[in-house]
């Protein structure tokens, strides 16, 4: 009997700014699915979750968007939440970027990462940054 090895899935690390798009009725999860051409798993790092929690304390539009994003993240079983020690979300994303794709709107983070998914119009595009 031949044992099959598990499918290697690329981790797609979701940044805070991408999760905030959920409040704009932008289906982040569907757009990631459309853009990825390989098996993947969606990951939210603990520092991103903490950043959302801090934003959710606000009363304005950003606070409401963060509350919605938190609710979606907590109820979406397809997301893997990974605790971490970094306090700054960008540092945590970069520290976990080896072999992963960072899904972000942040241009500085895109410049520093190797592979990124970013929003272009009403879709995400995969970019290799060198």
Secondary structure by P-SEA (a helix, b strand, c coil): ccccccbbbbbbbbccccccccccccaaaaaaaaacccbbbbbbcaaaaaaaaaaaccccaaaaaaaaaaaaaaacccbbbbbbccccaaaaaaaacccbbbbcccaaaaaaccccccccccbbbbbbcc
